């Protein structure tokens, strides 16, 4: 796009040199073709956490290695550029978003990259890379790690699974299309899809000890959601299901890509108080997973709790318990908290967060209970 087409440049900057007044910068290019805005944020984390050795494979690290007592100290984070375009007519609009990011590890990536067209009557079609409606918000989740894996990451054989109705939410390597409609100010409906190779949902080469076949078909996950938002409340329900048979199979030829999940949330937000109550349930091949979460943020203080149960019906006979989660029920509990220091040094939009978590898991077969815990300082600057 040639910026010369834009006849007006609006640049508002308020700066303070030691006076304690807020600092804010916003850049928007405006013209007959529409608007183009550029912003972004910096998010850097300083971490300290510990993982204890446990009595079974439930307590491996996220990388799949067996645990010893391991004190870890590191720093991570990224810088993100947020680019938005918008063009309006009397009845319709077209928008796009691009969010390239640079990690402090040296890697590059992208959060959102989508294009949307819609009408002022409330309908919208979105295509690209994005996150669909959140059925399991975590609140001020500065630092949350689990004794297991999460549904917005990977299913890992040998770990407890904290399902959160996010397997089809998006921002993966697959294609995405979503159709949504708003009915007035209170009702919202959305049907999001995620399609492509979904074998990468499984971290590793096995599921319940059975080898995952390399020859996978493209999956097609559909994720309908309906939300009602009267005043300060939000009530939402939804589901996600893979419509393609045998998209991922194991060595027996069993359809382990057949996964259907459900989610519901009740949220409240008013005058500095935010509250979420979440529930999610997944029916998978020879396994079911249920999760309940509650969290709140009030006056910059956040606290949350998540409880998850996995019920595994069957595992491969003779498989090593070092590599798989045993059959039966395993339960995990995670408590997390945070505090936000707003406008540090009098700089507007520069916040510092302090977060901590504690997580434990145990199994009904008598496996030794173990825990994980950690703390983080996050530097967050919006520009």
N, C-alpha and C positions, 0 to 999 in steps of 0.2 A: 504494500500500500504506500502511495506517495503522500507524505504529510503535507505537501504543497497544496493539495486539494482542500485542506482545512483552512478556513479563512480566519478563525479565531482561536487563539491559544489562551486558555485560562490556567494560570499558575498561581495558586494561593499558598503563601509561605508565611508562617508566624514563627519567629525565632526569639529566644531569650538567652541573653548572655549573663548568667548568674543571678537573674532577678527572680527565679523561681516560677515564672510564668510558663505555661505549656508550650511545647514546640510541636508543630504539625506541618506536614507537607502533603499536597495533593496535586497531581498533574492530570489535566484532562484536555484533549484536543477536540474542538467542536467545529462542525462545518455542515454544509448542505448534505454531505454523504452520511452524516451521523456523528457519533462520538467515539473516541478512542481514549481510554484511560489506562494509566500505568501506575502500579504500586507494587507492594510486596511486603515481605517480612524476613526477619532474621530469627532463627530459633536454634540456640546452642545449649547443649546439656552437659553438665559435669556429673558423673555417676559413680556411685559406690554401692555394690550389692554382693550378696553372699548366697551360694547354693550348697546345701548340705547333701552328703551322701545318704542314699536311701537303701531299702532292702529289696527293691525290685526295679524293673525297667521303667516303672512309672516316673522315676526320678532322674531321667537323663536330662542333659542340657538341651537347649533349643537346637543345637547343631547335631544332636543325636549321640554325642559322646557320653560315656558313663561318667557319673559325678564322683569327684572327691570333694572334700571341703575346699571351697575355692572362693577366696576374697578377690573381688575384681574392682578395678578402678579405671575408668576411661572417660573419654569425652567424645561426643558425637553431635550431629546437628546438620543444619543446612541453611542456605540462603535461597529464597524463592522470589521470583518475579511474577507479578500478577498482571496480565494484559487482558483487557476487556474491550470488545467492540459492540456497538448497538446502533441499529438503524430502525427508524419508526416511520410508519405511515398512519393514516387516520384509523385504520382497522387492524393492522398487523405489525409485526416486528421481526427482525432477524438479529441474533446475538451470537457471539463466540467468546470463548475463554481459553487462554493458554497460560499454563503455570510451569515454566521450566525451573528446575532447581539444581543447585550444586551442593553436594554433601562435603563435609569437612574431610571425609575419607579420600576425596579426590574423584569419586564417582559423580556422574551426572544423571538426571532423570527428569520425570515430569509427573506432576500431580494431575491436574485437570487439563484436558484438551478436547473441547467439544464445540459443536455448532447447533444452534436451536432456532426454530422458526415457530411463531405462535400468533395468536390473536388476542386482542385486548378483552375479548369475551371470556378468556380463561384457558383455552386449549394451547398445548405446546408439544412439539416433537423435538427430541434431543438425540443427537447422534455423536458418538466419539468415546472419550474416556472421562468418566465422572463417577460420583457416588450417588446412588439412589437414596430414597428416604431412609432415615435411620430409625430402626425399630428397637434398638438397644443402646440408647445414649448413656455414656459413662460419666457425664458431668465434667468436672475439672480434673481430668485424668492425666496429671503431669507425669506420673511414673506408675505403670501397672504391668507387672509381669506375673505369670501364673505358673503354678505347678502343673504344667501341661501346655497345650497349644490352643490357639483361638481360631474362631471361624472366619475372622478377617485376615488370617494368615494361612497356615497349613494344617491339615490333619496329619499327625505324626503317629505312626504305629509305635506303641511303647510309651505313650504319654496320655494323661487325662485330657479330655477335650472339652473346652469351655465354649459351647455353641452359643452364638449371639445373633442368629438370623442374618448373617452377613455373607454367606457363601456366594450369593448372587447379587450382592449390592454393587459391585463394580470396582473400578480402578485396578483391574487385572490386565493380563496380556490379551484377553479375548475382546471381541467386538461387543458394542453396547448400543441399544436403541431403547428409548423410553418415551411413552406417550402419557401425558398428564392433563388434568383439567381441574380448574378451581370453580366451585359453585359459590359465588359470593365471597364473603370474608371468612367463612367458617368451615367449608367442606372442601377436601382435596382428595383426588383419586389419582393413582399412578399405576401404570403397568410397565415395568422395566424388564429388559431381556439382557442376557449375557450368553454369548454363543462362541464356539470355537473349541479348541483342545483344552479339556479340563483335567487331564491326568496330572497336571502340575499342582492340583489341590492336595495331592498326597505327597508328603515329604518322605522320600525314601522309596524303596523298591517293594515293600510288602504292605498288606492290609490283613490284620489278624494273623500274621505269620505266613500268609499265602503270597507268592510272588505276583506282582502286578505285571500284566502283559504290556509289551511296548506298543503293540498295534492298537491304537485308540481311535475312535471316531469322534467327530465334533459333537459336543453337547449343545443343548439349547435350554437354558434355564429361564423360566418366566417367574416374575416376582410382582404380583399385584398387591397394592397397599391402599387402604382407605383411612383417612384421618379427619377428625372433627375437632375444631379448635374454637370452642366458645370462650370468648374473652381471654382469660389468662391460662386456660386449660388446654391440653392436647390429649385426645384419645385416639389411638391408632392400632390397627390390626393388619396383618399381612401374612403372606406365605411365599415360599420359593420352592420350585420343583424342577427337576430335569426331565424334559419331555422325550428325550432320545434314549431308546433301549440300547444296552450294551455299549455305551459310550466309553466306559472304562471297565475292563474285565480282569479277573485274576486267573491264576493257572488252572483253576477248575472250570473256567468259563462262566463263573458267576458274575452277575451284573452289579458291581460295586459302585457304579456311577448312579444307581437308582437311589436318590436321596431327596427327601421331602421335609421341609422345615416350616415352622410356624412361629410368629412373633407377635407380641402385643406390648403396648406401653401406655402409661398414664403419666403425664408431665404437667407441672405447674410452674409458672414464672411470673413474679410480680414484685416490683420495688426491691430488687436486690436479692430475692429468694428464688432459687430454682430447685425443683424436686423432680426426680424420675423414679418410677417403679416399672421394671421391665420383666418380661417372661419370654423364653424361647424354648422350643422343643423340636428335635430332629428325629425322624425315623429313617435309619440307614440300613444297609444290608447286615443282618445279624447283630444290630447294635441300635440303641436309642440313647439320646442325650437330652437332658433338661437343665435349664439354667434360670435362676432368679437373681435379679440385681436391684439394688436400691441405692440411690445417691442423692446428695443435696449440696448446694453451694449457697452460702449466706455470708454477706459482708466479707467477701474474698476468701472465706474458709470453705474448703470442700472436703467431703468425706463420703465414702462409698463402700458397699459390701456386695460380693458376688458369690453365690453358692451354685455348684454344678454337680450333676450326677451322670455317670456313664454306666450303662447296663449292656455288657457284651455277652451275647448268647453262646458264641462258639469261637474257638481259635484252632489253629492247625495243630493236630496231634504231634507231640514230640518236638514242637518248636521251642527254641531257647527262650526262657523267661527274661534273658538279658536284652532281648530284641523286641518283644511284644508286650502289650498290656494283657494281663491274665483275664480269663473269662470271669464274669461276675460283676459286681457293682463297685465302682470306685467313686469317691466323693472328694471334691476340692472346695476350699473356702479361701477367699481373698478379701483382705481389708486394705483400703488405700485412703490416703488423705493428702491435702495440699493447702498451701496458703499463697495468696497473690499479693506482692508488694507493688502497688500501682504507681506509675509515673516516677520511677526512681530518679533521684538527683534533679527532680523538677522537670524532667524531660517527658513530654506528653507521648503516650503510646510506647514507652519503654517500661516494661514490667519485668519483675523477677519473681519466679515461682519456686517454692520449696515443696517437694513431694516425697512421699514414702509409701511403701506397700509391705504387706506380710501375707504370704500364701502358704497353705499346707494341703496335703493330699494323703488319703489313706484308702486301703482296699479291704473289702470284707473277707478276703482270704487270709487275713492276718499279716499282710505285708507291713513292714515297719513304716510308721508315719514319719514324714519328713517335712521340712519347711524351706521357704525361700524368703528373703527380705532384702530391701534396698532403699536408697534415698537418692534424690536428684536435686540439683539446682539448675533451673532453666532460665536463660536470658532470652527475652522475647521483645523484639522491636518491630513495630509496624511502620512502614513508610509509604 
